[in-house]
């Protein structure tokens, strides 16, 4: 199936759903699809199994995260806070 440069992978929807919705979907897909870094083995091999469930293909680790990204902004803030608290003790 041939798609235009502008539409990218969202070209599969054709003229349906409107341009704004397809653009939002395209941005989410671009972030979600590539392999992500595993927090256990530190290799690039994490893929999404279902909404919020991520699995590493290399070491087999399975963990929860965000719906579209394995690590959310809120999780990053929480990790930094916990690290700072541990260092203070």
PDB file of N, CA, C and O in Angstrom:
ATOM      1  N   UNK A   1       0.845  -1.174   0.000  1.00  0.00           N
ATOM      2  CA  UNK A   1       0.000   0.000   0.000  1.00  0.00           C
ATOM      3  C   UNK A   1       0.895   1.242   0.000  1.00  0.00           C
ATOM      4  O   UNK A   1       1.771   1.383   0.852  1.00  0.00           O
ATOM      5  N   UNK A   2       0.670   2.121  -0.943  1.00  0.00           N
ATOM      6  CA  UNK A   2       1.488   3.331  -1.051  1.00  0.00           C
ATOM      7  C   UNK A   2       0.845   4.455  -0.244  1.00  0.00           C
ATOM      8  O   UNK A   2      -0.364   4.675  -0.310  1.00  0.00           O
ATOM      9  N   UNK A   3       1.683   5.163   0.524  1.00  0.00           N
ATOM     10  CA  UNK A   3       1.193   6.279   1.332  1.00  0.00           C
ATOM     11  C   UNK A   3       1.981   7.537   0.980  1.00  0.00           C
ATOM     12  O   UNK A   3       3.102   7.455   0.478  1.00  0.00           O
ATOM     13  N   UNK A   4       1.403   8.671   1.241  1.00  0.00           N
ATOM     14  CA  UNK A   4       2.107   9.919   0.982  1.00  0.00           C
ATOM     15  C   UNK A   4       3.078  10.206   2.124  1.00  0.00           C
ATOM     16  O   UNK A   4       2.963   9.629   3.206  1.00  0.00           O
ATOM     17  N   UNK A   5       4.030  11.097   1.876  1.00  0.00           N
ATOM     18  CA  UNK A   5       4.981  11.491   2.913  1.00  0.00           C
ATOM     19  C   UNK A   5       4.257  12.189   4.062  1.00  0.00           C
ATOM     20  O   UNK A   5       4.588  11.986   5.230  1.00  0.00           O
ATOM     21  N   UNK A   6       3.281  13.001   3.723  1.00  0.00           N
ATOM     22  CA  UNK A   6       2.553  13.776   4.726  1.00  0.00           C
ATOM     23  C   UNK A   6       1.757  12.880   5.674  1.00  0.00           C
ATOM     24  O   UNK A   6       1.748  13.103   6.885  1.00  0.00           O
ATOM     25  N   UNK A   7       1.100  11.880   5.127  1.00  0.00           N
ATOM     26  CA  UNK A   7       0.240  11.025   5.937  1.00  0.00           C
ATOM     27  C   UNK A   7       1.033   9.962   6.690  1.00  0.00           C
ATOM     28  O   UNK A   7       0.653   9.580   7.796  1.00  0.00           O
ATOM     29  N   UNK A   8       2.123   9.483   6.109  1.00  0.00           N
ATOM     30  CA  UNK A   8       2.912   8.438   6.762  1.00  0.00           C
ATOM     31  C   UNK A   8       2.102   7.175   6.964  1.00  0.00           C
ATOM     32  O   UNK A   8       1.334   6.775   6.088  1.00  0.00           O
ATOM     33  N   UNK A   9       2.272   6.541   8.122  1.00  0.00           N
ATOM     34  CA  UNK A   9       1.569   5.288   8.397  1.00  0.00           C
ATOM     35  C   UNK A   9       0.068   5.510   8.583  1.00  0.00           C
ATOM     36  O   UNK A   9      -0.717   4.571   8.447  1.00  0.00           O
ATOM     37  N   UNK A  10      -0.340   6.760   8.897  1.00  0.00           N
ATOM     38  CA  UNK A  10      -1.769   7.026   9.065  1.00  0.00           C
ATOM     39  C   UNK A  10      -2.488   7.091   7.719  1.00  0.00           C
ATOM     40  O   UNK A  10      -3.709   7.244   7.680  1.00  0.00           O
ATOM     41  N   UNK A  11      -1.751   6.979   6.625  1.00  0.00           N
ATOM     42  CA  UNK A  11      -2.359   6.950   5.303  1.00  0.00           C
ATOM     43  C   UNK A  11      -3.256   5.750   5.096  1.00  0.00           C
ATOM     44  O   UNK A  11      -4.083   5.740   4.184  1.00  0.00           O
ATOM     45  N   UNK A  12      -3.098   4.736   5.936  1.00  0.00           N
ATOM     46  CA  UNK A  12      -3.942   3.545   5.804  1.00  0.00           C
ATOM     47  C   UNK A  12      -5.408   3.840   6.114  1.00  0.00           C
ATOM     48  O   UNK A  12      -6.293   3.074   5.733  1.00  0.00           O
ATOM     49  N   UNK A  13      -5.665   4.963   6.814  1.00  0.00           N
ATOM     50  CA  UNK A  13      -7.038   5.334   7.119  1.00  0.00           C
ATOM     51  C   UNK A  13      -7.717   6.060   5.964  1.00  0.00           C
ATOM     52  O   UNK A  13      -8.933   6.248   5.967  1.00  0.00           O
ATOM     53  N   UNK A  14      -6.913   6.470   4.968  1.00  0.00           N
ATOM     54  CA  UNK A  14      -7.478   7.179   3.827  1.00  0.00           C
ATOM     55  C   UNK A  14      -8.079   8.504   4.254  1.00  0.00           C
ATOM     56  O   UNK A  14      -7.502   9.202   5.087  1.00  0.00           O
ATOM     57  N   UNK A  15      -9.233   8.864   3.697  1.00  0.00           N
ATOM     58  CA  UNK A  15      -9.843  10.145   4.048  1.00  0.00           C
ATOM     59  C   UNK A  15     -10.690  10.090   5.321  1.00  0.00           C
ATOM     60  O   UNK A  15     -11.297  11.093   5.694  1.00  0.00           O
ATOM     61  N   UNK A  16     -10.741   8.955   5.982  1.00  0.00           N
ATOM     62  CA  UNK A  16     -11.603   8.803   7.155  1.00  0.00           C
ATOM     63  C   UNK A  16     -11.010   9.472   8.401  1.00  0.00           C
ATOM     64  O   UNK A  16      -9.796   9.655   8.494  1.00  0.00           O
ATOM     65  N   UNK A  17     -11.864   9.832   9.345  1.00  0.00           N
ATOM     66  CA  UNK A  17     -11.559  10.306  10.700  1.00  0.00           C
ATOM     67  C   UNK A  17     -11.051  11.734  10.795  1.00  0.00           C
ATOM     68  O   UNK A  17     -10.994  12.262  11.906  1.00  0.00           O
ATOM     69  N   UNK A  18     -10.686  12.381   9.729  1.00  0.00           N
ATOM     70  CA  UNK A  18     -10.234  13.772   9.784  1.00  0.00           C
ATOM     71  C   UNK A  18      -8.735  13.893   9.984  1.00  0.00           C
ATOM     72  O   UNK A  18      -8.105  13.015  10.573  1.00  0.00           O
ATOM     73  N   UNK A  19      -8.167  14.986   9.489  1.00  0.00           N
ATOM     74  CA  UNK A  19      -6.714  15.173   9.502  1.00  0.00           C
ATOM     75  C   UNK A  19      -6.177  15.333  10.922  1.00  0.00           C
ATOM     76  O   UNK A  19      -5.120  14.786  11.238  1.00  0.00           O
ATOM     77  N   UNK A  20      -6.872  16.062  11.775  1.00  0.00           N
ATOM     78  CA  UNK A  20      -6.388  16.299  13.134  1.00  0.00           C
ATOM     79  C   UNK A  20      -6.266  14.991  13.919  1.00  0.00           C
ATOM     80  O   UNK A  20      -5.268  14.766  14.603  1.00  0.00           O
ATOM     81  N   UNK A  21      -7.263  14.148  13.819  1.00  0.00           N
ATOM     82  CA  UNK A  21      -7.242  12.858  14.514  1.00  0.00           C
ATOM     83  C   UNK A  21      -6.130  11.970  13.977  1.00  0.00           C
ATOM     84  O   UNK A  21      -5.434  11.308  14.748  1.00  0.00           O
ATOM     85  N   UNK A  22      -5.960  11.953  12.662  1.00  0.00           N
ATOM     86  CA  UNK A  22      -4.893  11.125  12.075  1.00  0.00           C
ATOM     87  C   UNK A  22      -3.511  11.629  12.472  1.00  0.00           C
ATOM     88  O   UNK A  22      -2.603  10.826  12.687  1.00  0.00           O
ATOM     89  N   UNK A  23      -3.337  12.948  12.573  1.00  0.00           N
ATOM     90  CA  UNK A  23      -2.049  13.514  12.982  1.00  0.00           C
ATOM     91  C   UNK A  23      -1.709  13.117  14.417  1.00  0.00           C
ATOM     92  O   UNK A  23      -0.577  12.734  14.712  1.00  0.00           O
ATOM     93  N   UNK A  24      -2.702  13.213  15.307  1.00  0.00           N
ATOM     94  CA  UNK A  24      -2.482  12.824  16.707  1.00  0.00           C
ATOM     95  C   UNK A  24      -2.117  11.347  16.785  1.00  0.00           C
ATOM     96  O   UNK A  24      -1.197  10.969  17.511  1.00  0.00           O
ATOM     97  N   UNK A  25      -2.833  10.517  16.044  1.00  0.00           N
ATOM     98  CA  UNK A  25      -2.567   9.080  16.027  1.00  0.00           C
ATOM     99  C   UNK A  25      -1.160   8.798  15.500  1.00  0.00           C
ATOM    100  O   UNK A  25      -0.458   7.931  16.019  1.00  0.00           O
ATOM    101  N   UNK A  26      -0.752   9.539  14.463  1.00  0.00           N
ATOM    102  CA  UNK A  26       0.569   9.362  13.859  1.00  0.00           C
ATOM    103  C   UNK A  26       1.681   9.683  14.856  1.00  0.00           C
ATOM    104  O   UNK A  26       2.667   8.950  14.935  1.00  0.00           O
ATOM    105  N   UNK A  27       1.535  10.765  15.614  1.00  0.00           N
ATOM    106  CA  UNK A  27       2.547  11.140  16.604  1.00  0.00           C
ATOM    107  C   UNK A  27       2.678  10.071  17.689  1.00  0.00           C
ATOM    108  O   UNK A  27       3.791   9.736  18.096  1.00  0.00           O
ATOM    109  N   UNK A  28       1.563   9.542  18.152  1.00  0.00           N
ATOM    110  CA  UNK A  28       1.582   8.488  19.169  1.00  0.00           C
ATOM    111  C   UNK A  28       2.259   7.242  18.614  1.00  0.00           C
ATOM    112  O   UNK A  28       3.087   6.632  19.291  1.00  0.00           O
ATOM    113  N   UNK A  29       1.916   6.861  17.393  1.00  0.00           N
ATOM    114  CA  UNK A  29       2.503   5.672  16.772  1.00  0.00           C
ATOM    115  C   UNK A  29       4.011   5.804  16.593  1.00  0.00           C
ATOM    116  O   UNK A  29       4.746   4.839  16.806  1.00  0.00           O
ATOM    117  N   UNK A  30       4.479   6.988  16.205  1.00  0.00           N
ATOM    118  CA  UNK A  30       5.912   7.204  16.007  1.00  0.00           C
ATOM    119  C   UNK A  30       6.697   7.009  17.307  1.00  0.00           C
ATOM    120  O   UNK A  30       7.827   6.520  17.283  1.00  0.00           O
ATOM    121  N   UNK A  31       6.106   7.387  18.429  1.00  0.00           N
ATOM    122  CA  UNK A  31       6.764   7.223  19.727  1.00  0.00           C
ATOM    123  C   UNK A  31       6.666   5.787  20.225  1.00  0.00           C
ATOM    124  O   UNK A  31       7.593   5.281  20.858  1.00  0.00           O
ATOM    125  N   UNK A  32       5.554   5.135  19.943  1.00  0.00           N
ATOM    126  CA  UNK A  32       5.268   3.816  20.492  1.00  0.00           C
ATOM    127  C   UNK A  32       5.980   2.684  19.752  1.00  0.00           C
ATOM    128  O   UNK A  32       6.441   1.736  20.388  1.00  0.00           O
ATOM    129  N   UNK A  33       6.079   2.760  18.438  1.00  0.00           N
ATOM    130  CA  UNK A  33       6.563   1.652  17.619  1.00  0.00           C
ATOM    131  C   UNK A  33       8.034   1.268  17.767  1.00  0.00           C
ATOM    132  O   UNK A  33       8.333   0.074  17.786  1.00  0.00           O
ATOM    133  N   UNK A  34       8.977   2.223  17.873  1.00  0.00           N
ATOM    134  CA  UNK A  34      10.379   1.799  17.916  1.00  0.00           C
ATOM    135  C   UNK A  34      10.713   1.023  19.193  1.00  0.00           C
ATOM    136  O   UNK A  34       9.979   1.085  20.179  1.00  0.00           O
ATOM    137  N   UNK A  35      11.832   0.293  19.158  1.00  0.00           N
ATOM    138  CA  UNK A  35      12.276  -0.429  20.343  1.00  0.00           C
ATOM    139  C   UNK A  35      12.734   0.570  21.396  1.00  0.00           C
ATOM    140  O   UNK A  35      13.301   1.613  21.072  1.00  0.00           O
ATOM    141  N   UNK A  36      12.485   0.241  22.649  1.00  0.00           N
ATOM    142  CA  UNK A  36      12.864   1.099  23.762  1.00  0.00           C
ATOM    143  C   UNK A  36      13.904   0.376  24.620  1.00  0.00           C
ATOM    144  O   UNK A  36      14.082  -0.836  24.502  1.00  0.00           O
ATOM    145  N   UNK A  37      14.594   1.139  25.492  1.00  0.00           N
ATOM    146  CA  UNK A  37      15.639   0.574  26.337  1.00  0.00           C
ATOM    147  C   UNK A  37      15.024  -0.155  27.530  1.00  0.00           C
ATOM    148  O   UNK A  37      14.113   0.353  28.183  1.00  0.00           O
ATOM    149  N   UNK A  38      15.539  -1.351  27.800  1.00  0.00           N
ATOM    150  CA  UNK A  38      15.061  -2.185  28.913  1.00  0.00           C
ATOM    151  C   UNK A  38      15.665  -1.672  30.224  1.00  0.00           C
ATOM    152  O   UNK A  38      16.871  -1.433  30.289  1.00  0.00           O
ATOM    153  N   UNK A  39      14.849  -1.500  31.270  1.00  0.00           N
ATOM    154  CA  UNK A  39      15.384  -1.041  32.547  1.00  0.00           C
ATOM    155  C   UNK A  39      16.180  -2.122  33.279  1.00  0.00           C
ATOM    156  O   UNK A  39      16.930  -1.810  34.204  1.00  0.00           O
ATOM    157  N   UNK A  40      16.028  -3.386  32.879  1.00  0.00           N
ATOM    158  CA  UNK A  40      16.719  -4.489  33.535  1.00  0.00           C
ATOM    159  C   UNK A  40      18.076  -4.761  32.884  1.00  0.00           C
ATOM    160  O   UNK A  40      19.105  -4.723  33.558  1.00  0.00           O
ATOM    161  N   UNK A  41      18.082  -5.035  31.575  1.00  0.00           N
ATOM    162  CA  UNK A  41      19.326  -5.405  30.889  1.00  0.00           C
ATOM    163  C   UNK A  41      19.955  -4.244  30.132  1.00  0.00           C
ATOM    164  O   UNK A  41      21.058  -4.381  29.605  1.00  0.00           O
ATOM    165  N   UNK A  42      19.274  -3.103  30.069  1.00  0.00           N
ATOM    166  CA  UNK A  42      19.764  -1.877  29.416  1.00  0.00           C
ATOM    167  C   UNK A  42      19.975  -2.013  27.907  1.00  0.00           C
ATOM    168  O   UNK A  42      20.702  -1.211  27.320  1.00  0.00           O
ATOM    169  N   UNK A  43      19.360  -3.005  27.269  1.00  0.00           N
ATOM    170  CA  UNK A  43      19.470  -3.180  25.818  1.00  0.00           C
ATOM    171  C   UNK A  43      18.198  -2.683  25.148  1.00  0.00           C
ATOM    172  O   UNK A  43      17.139  -2.599  25.770  1.00  0.00           O
ATOM    173  N   UNK A  44      18.323  -2.358  23.875  1.00  0.00           N
ATOM    174  CA  UNK A  44      17.165  -1.900  23.115  1.00  0.00           C
ATOM    175  C   UNK A  44      16.361  -3.116  22.653  1.00  0.00           C
ATOM    176  O   UNK A  44      16.715  -3.756  21.663  1.00  0.00           O
ATOM    177  N   UNK A  45      15.302  -3.428  23.355  1.00  0.00           N
ATOM    178  CA  UNK A  45      14.525  -4.593  22.971  1.00  0.00           C
ATOM    179  C   UNK A  45      13.123  -4.601  23.529  1.00  0.00           C
ATOM    180  O   UNK A  45      12.449  -5.629  23.459  1.00  0.00           O
ATOM    181  N   UNK A  46      12.655  -3.493  24.082  1.00  0.00           N
ATOM    182  CA  UNK A  46      11.335  -3.462  24.717  1.00  0.00           C
ATOM    183  C   UNK A  46      10.263  -3.123  23.692  1.00  0.00           C
ATOM    184  O   UNK A  46      10.368  -2.132  22.969  1.00  0.00           O
ATOM    185  N   UNK A  47       9.245  -3.946  23.642  1.00  0.00           N
ATOM    186  CA  UNK A  47       8.095  -3.733  22.765  1.00  0.00           C
ATOM    187  C   UNK A  47       6.827  -3.754  23.610  1.00  0.00           C
ATOM    188  O   UNK A  47       6.796  -4.346  24.689  1.00  0.00           O
ATOM    189  N   UNK A  48       5.795  -3.108  23.112  1.00  0.00           N
ATOM    190  CA  UNK A  48       4.515  -3.053  23.808  1.00  0.00           C
ATOM    191  C   UNK A  48       3.722  -4.324  23.533  1.00  0.00           C
ATOM    192  O   UNK A  48       3.561  -4.725  22.380  1.00  0.00           O
ATOM    193  N   UNK A  49       3.225  -4.958  24.597  1.00  0.00           N
ATOM    194  CA  UNK A  49       2.372  -6.137  24.441  1.00  0.00           C
ATOM    195  C   UNK A  49       0.897  -5.730  24.400  1.00  0.00           C
ATOM    196  O   UNK A  49       0.132  -6.192  23.554  1.00  0.00           O
ATOM    197  N   UNK A  50       0.524  -4.870  25.319  1.00  0.00           N
ATOM    198  CA  UNK A  50      -0.842  -4.359  25.400  1.00  0.00           C
ATOM    199  C   UNK A  50      -0.752  -2.975  26.032  1.00  0.00           C
ATOM    200  O   UNK A  50       0.341  -2.507  26.350  1.00  0.00           O
ATOM    201  N   UNK A  51      -1.872  -2.332  26.211  1.00  0.00           N
ATOM    202  CA  UNK A  51      -1.865  -0.990  26.787  1.00  0.00           C
ATOM    203  C   UNK A  51      -1.257  -1.008  28.185  1.00  0.00           C
ATOM    204  O   UNK A  51      -1.841  -1.566  29.114  1.00  0.00           O
ATOM    205  N   UNK A  52      -0.077  -0.394  28.333  1.00  0.00           N
ATOM    206  CA  UNK A  52       0.585  -0.309  29.630  1.00  0.00           C
ATOM    207  C   UNK A  52       1.440  -1.507  29.992  1.00  0.00           C
ATOM    208  O   UNK A  52       2.045  -1.509  31.063  1.00  0.00           O
ATOM    209  N   UNK A  53       1.517  -2.528  29.146  1.00  0.00           N
ATOM    210  CA  UNK A  53       2.323  -3.722  29.425  1.00  0.00           C
ATOM    211  C   UNK A  53       3.445  -3.802  28.407  1.00  0.00           C
ATOM    212  O   UNK A  53       3.201  -3.835  27.201  1.00  0.00           O
ATOM    213  N   UNK A  54       4.694  -3.832  28.904  1.00  0.00           N
ATOM    214  CA  UNK A  54       5.882  -3.811  28.065  1.00  0.00           C
ATOM    215  C   UNK A  54       6.736  -5.029  28.363  1.00  0.00           C
ATOM    216  O   UNK A  54       6.803  -5.482  29.506  1.00  0.00           O
ATOM    217  N   UNK A  55       7.393  -5.562  27.331  1.00  0.00           N
ATOM    218  CA  UNK A  55       8.211  -6.757  27.486  1.00  0.00           C
ATOM    219  C   UNK A  55       9.519  -6.605  26.719  1.00  0.00           C
ATOM    220  O   UNK A  55       9.541  -6.081  25.605  1.00  0.00           O
ATOM    221  N   UNK A  56      10.613  -7.071  27.332  1.00  0.00           N
ATOM    222  CA  UNK A  56      11.921  -7.029  26.689  1.00  0.00           C
ATOM    223  C   UNK A  56      12.124  -8.325  25.913  1.00  0.00           C
ATOM    224  O   UNK A  56      11.950  -9.414  26.459  1.00  0.00           O
ATOM    225  N   UNK A  57      12.489  -8.206  24.650  1.00  0.00           N
ATOM    226  CA  UNK A  57      12.725  -9.384  23.817  1.00  0.00           C
ATOM    227  C   UNK A  57      14.051 -10.057  24.152  1.00  0.00           C
ATOM    228  O   UNK A  57      14.225 -11.248  23.892  1.00  0.00           O
ATOM    229  N   UNK A  58      14.991  -9.302  24.729  1.00  0.00           N
ATOM    230  CA  UNK A  58      16.329  -9.832  25.001  1.00  0.00           C
ATOM    231  C   UNK A  58      16.360 -10.657  26.289  1.00  0.00           C
ATOM    232  O   UNK A  58      16.795 -11.808  26.285  1.00  0.00           O
ATOM    233  N   UNK A  59      15.889 -10.054  27.403  1.00  0.00           N
ATOM    234  CA  UNK A  59      16.003 -10.738  28.697  1.00  0.00           C
ATOM    235  C   UNK A  59      14.675 -11.317  29.182  1.00  0.00           C
ATOM    236  O   UNK A  59      14.656 -12.062  30.162  1.00  0.00           O
ATOM    237  N   UNK A  60      13.576 -10.995  28.523  1.00  0.00           N
ATOM    238  CA  UNK A  60      12.277 -11.549  28.894  1.00  0.00           C
ATOM    239  C   UNK A  60      11.582 -10.815  30.033  1.00  0.00           C
ATOM    240  O   UNK A  60      10.531 -11.258  30.496  1.00  0.00           O
ATOM    241  N   UNK A  61      12.148  -9.698  30.493  1.00  0.00           N
ATOM    242  CA  UNK A  61      11.534  -8.933  31.581  1.00  0.00           C
ATOM    243  C   UNK A  61      10.204  -8.354  31.110  1.00  0.00           C
ATOM    244  O   UNK A  61      10.079  -7.892  29.976  1.00  0.00           O
ATOM    245  N   UNK A  62       9.225  -8.387  31.988  1.00  0.00           N
ATOM    246  CA  UNK A  62       7.908  -7.855  31.678  1.00  0.00           C
ATOM    247  C   UNK A  62       7.538  -6.871  32.780  1.00  0.00           C
ATOM    248  O   UNK A  62       7.651  -7.196  33.962  1.00  0.00           O
ATOM    249  N   UNK A  63       7.102  -5.685  32.412  1.00  0.00           N
ATOM    250  CA  UNK A  63       6.767  -4.685  33.409  1.00  0.00           C
ATOM    251  C   UNK A  63       5.678  -3.757  32.894  1.00  0.00           C
ATOM    252  O   UNK A  63       5.317  -3.791  31.718  1.00  0.00           O
ATOM    253  N   UNK A  64       5.163  -2.930  33.792  1.00  0.00           N
ATOM    254  CA  UNK A  64       4.126  -1.978  33.409  1.00  0.00           C
ATOM    255  C   UNK A  64       4.742  -0.602  33.200  1.00  0.00           C
ATOM    256  O   UNK A  64       5.791  -0.277  33.755  1.00  0.00           O
ATOM    257  N   UNK A  65       4.077   0.178  32.403  1.00  0.00           N
ATOM    258  CA  UNK A  65       4.534   1.535  32.111  1.00  0.00           C
ATOM    259  C   UNK A  65       3.362   2.337  31.609  1.00  0.00           C
ATOM    260  O   UNK A  65       2.217   2.075  31.976  1.00  0.00           O
ATOM    261  N   UNK A  66       3.639   3.308  30.776  1.00  0.00           N
ATOM    262  CA  UNK A  66       2.575   4.126  30.210  1.00  0.00           C
ATOM    263  C   UNK A  66       1.848   3.387  29.107  1.00  0.00           C
ATOM    264  O   UNK A  66       2.289   2.325  28.665  1.00  0.00           O
ATOM    265  N   UNK A  67       0.744   3.943  28.666  1.00  0.00           N
ATOM    266  CA  UNK A  67      -0.045   3.310  27.616  1.00  0.00           C
ATOM    267  C   UNK A  67       0.695   3.323  26.282  1.00  0.00           C
ATOM    268  O   UNK A  67       0.607   2.366  25.513  1.00  0.00           O
ATOM    269  N   UNK A  68       1.427   4.410  26.005  1.00  0.00           N
ATOM    270  CA  UNK A  68       2.087   4.526  24.713  1.00  0.00           C
ATOM    271  C   UNK A  68       3.604   4.559  24.807  1.00  0.00           C
ATOM    272  O   UNK A  68       4.283   4.343  23.803  1.00  0.00           O
ATOM    273  N   UNK A  69       4.150   4.823  25.983  1.00  0.00           N
ATOM    274  CA  UNK A  69       5.594   4.830  26.211  1.00  0.00           C
ATOM    275  C   UNK A  69       5.894   4.002  27.453  1.00  0.00           C
ATOM    276  O   UNK A  69       5.117   4.022  28.408  1.00  0.00           O
ATOM    277  N   UNK A  70       7.011   3.271  27.456  1.00  0.00           N
ATOM    278  CA  UNK A  70       7.302   2.425  28.612  1.00  0.00           C
ATOM    279  C   UNK A  70       7.584   3.211  29.883  1.00  0.00           C
ATOM    280  O   UNK A  70       7.429   2.686  30.985  1.00  0.00           O
ATOM    281  N   UNK A  71       7.995   4.456  29.740  1.00  0.00           N
ATOM    282  CA  UNK A  71       8.293   5.284  30.907  1.00  0.00           C
ATOM    283  C   UNK A  71       7.627   6.639  30.714  1.00  0.00           C
ATOM    284  O   UNK A  71       7.922   7.349  29.753  1.00  0.00           O
ATOM    285  N   UNK A  72       6.734   6.996  31.621  1.00  0.00           N
ATOM    286  CA  UNK A  72       6.019   8.254  31.510  1.00  0.00           C
ATOM    287  C   UNK A  72       6.793   9.381  32.184  1.00  0.00           C
ATOM    288  O   UNK A  72       7.748   9.129  32.919  1.00  0.00           O
ATOM    289  N   UNK A  73       6.391  10.600  31.940  1.00  0.00           N
ATOM    290  CA  UNK A  73       7.031  11.761  32.558  1.00  0.00           C
ATOM    291  C   UNK A  73       6.843  11.719  34.078  1.00  0.00           C
ATOM    292  O   UNK A  73       7.757  12.061  34.827  1.00  0.00           O
ATOM    293  N   UNK A  74       5.675  11.306  34.524  1.00  0.00           N
ATOM    294  CA  UNK A  74       5.402  11.222  35.963  1.00  0.00           C
ATOM    295  C   UNK A  74       6.309  10.191  36.628  1.00  0.00           C
ATOM    296  O   UNK A  74       6.763  10.400  37.754  1.00  0.00           O
ATOM    297  N   UNK A  75       6.574   9.088  35.945  1.00  0.00           N
ATOM    298  CA  UNK A  75       7.458   8.062  36.496  1.00  0.00           C
ATOM    299  C   UNK A  75       8.887   8.587  36.624  1.00  0.00           C
ATOM    300  O   UNK A  75       9.581   8.269  37.589  1.00  0.00           O
ATOM    301  N   UNK A  76       9.324   9.385  35.661  1.00  0.00           N
ATOM    302  CA  UNK A  76      10.656   9.983  35.714  1.00  0.00           C
ATOM    303  C   UNK A  76      10.805  10.922  36.898  1.00  0.00           C
ATOM    304  O   UNK A  76      11.839  10.930  37.566  1.00  0.00           O
ATOM    305  N   UNK A  77       9.773  11.713  37.156  1.00  0.00           N
ATOM    306  CA  UNK A  77       9.786  12.636  38.289  1.00  0.00           C
ATOM    307  C   UNK A  77       9.831  11.854  39.599  1.00  0.00           C
ATOM    308  O   UNK A  77      10.571  12.208  40.517  1.00  0.00           O
ATOM    309  N   UNK A  78       9.032  10.785  39.681  1.00  0.00           N
ATOM    310  CA  UNK A  78       9.006   9.969  40.896  1.00  0.00           C
ATOM    311  C   UNK A  78      10.366   9.315  41.149  1.00  0.00           C
ATOM    312  O   UNK A  78      10.823   9.268  42.291  1.00  0.00           O
ATOM    313  N   UNK A  79      11.012   8.814  40.106  1.00  0.00           N
ATOM    314  CA  UNK A  79      12.330   8.188  40.259  1.00  0.00           C
ATOM    315  C   UNK A  79      13.368   9.182  40.755  1.00  0.00           C
ATOM    316  O   UNK A  79      14.167   8.858  41.634  1.00  0.00           O
ATOM    317  N   UNK A  80      13.365  10.383  40.202  1.00  0.00           N
ATOM    318  CA  UNK A  80      14.325  11.412  40.638  1.00  0.00           C
ATOM    319  C   UNK A  80      14.091  11.794  42.094  1.00  0.00           C
ATOM    320  O   UNK A  80      15.042  11.994  42.849  1.00  0.00           O
ATOM    321  N   UNK A  81      12.824  11.896  42.484  1.00  0.00           N
ATOM    322  CA  UNK A  81      12.497  12.241  43.865  1.00  0.00           C
ATOM    323  C   UNK A  81      12.973  11.155  44.817  1.00  0.00           C
ATOM    324  O   UNK A  81      13.573  11.455  45.849  1.00  0.00           O
ATOM    325  N   UNK A  82      12.711   9.896  44.481  1.00  0.00           N
ATOM    326  CA  UNK A  82      13.151   8.787  45.324  1.00  0.00           C
ATOM    327  C   UNK A  82      14.671   8.728  45.422  1.00  0.00           C
ATOM    328  O   UNK A  82      15.221   8.446  46.487  1.00  0.00           O
ATOM    329  N   UNK A  83      15.340   8.993  44.319  1.00  0.00           N
ATOM    330  CA  UNK A  83      16.809   8.981  44.312  1.00  0.00           C
ATOM    331  C   UNK A  83      17.353  10.092  45.228  1.00  0.00           C
ATOM    332  O   UNK A  83      18.301   9.876  45.982  1.00  0.00           O
ATOM    333  N   UNK A  84      16.745  11.266  45.151  1.00  0.00           N
ATOM    334  CA  UNK A  84      17.170  12.389  45.995  1.00  0.00           C
ATOM    335  C   UNK A  84      16.948  12.080  47.469  1.00  0.00           C
ATOM    336  O   UNK A  84      17.795  12.408  48.300  1.00  0.00           O
ATOM    337  N   UNK A  85      15.827  11.455  47.808  1.00  0.00           N
ATOM    338  CA  UNK A  85      15.518  11.097  49.199  1.00  0.00           C
ATOM    339  C   UNK A  85      16.537  10.088  49.715  1.00  0.00           C
ATOM    340  O   UNK A  85      17.006  10.213  50.846  1.00  0.00           O
ATOM    341  N   UNK A  86      16.888   9.086  48.903  1.00  0.00           N
ATOM    342  CA  UNK A  86      17.880   8.076  49.304  1.00  0.00           C
ATOM    343  C   UNK A  86      19.235   8.700  49.542  1.00  0.00           C
ATOM    344  O   UNK A  86      19.937   8.317  50.477  1.00  0.00           O
ATOM    345  N   UNK A  87      19.623   9.675  48.692  1.00  0.00           N
ATOM    346  CA  UNK A  87      20.915  10.328  48.841  1.00  0.00           C
ATOM    347  C   UNK A  87      20.977  11.174  50.105  1.00  0.00           C
ATOM    348  O   UNK A  87      22.038  11.295  50.718  1.00  0.00           O
ATOM    349  N   UNK A  88      19.860  11.757  50.499  1.00  0.00           N
ATOM    350  CA  UNK A  88      19.821  12.584  51.699  1.00  0.00           C
ATOM    351  C   UNK A  88      19.992  11.755  52.961  1.00  0.00           C
ATOM    352  O   UNK A  88      20.499  12.254  53.966  1.00  0.00           O
ATOM    353  N   UNK A  89      19.578  10.504  52.923  1.00  0.00           N
ATOM    354  CA  UNK A  89      19.667   9.641  54.107  1.00  0.00           C
ATOM    355  C   UNK A  89      21.034   9.159  54.257  1.00  0.00           C
ATOM    356  O   UNK A  89      21.328   8.415  55.193  1.00  0.00           O
TER     357      UNK A  89
END
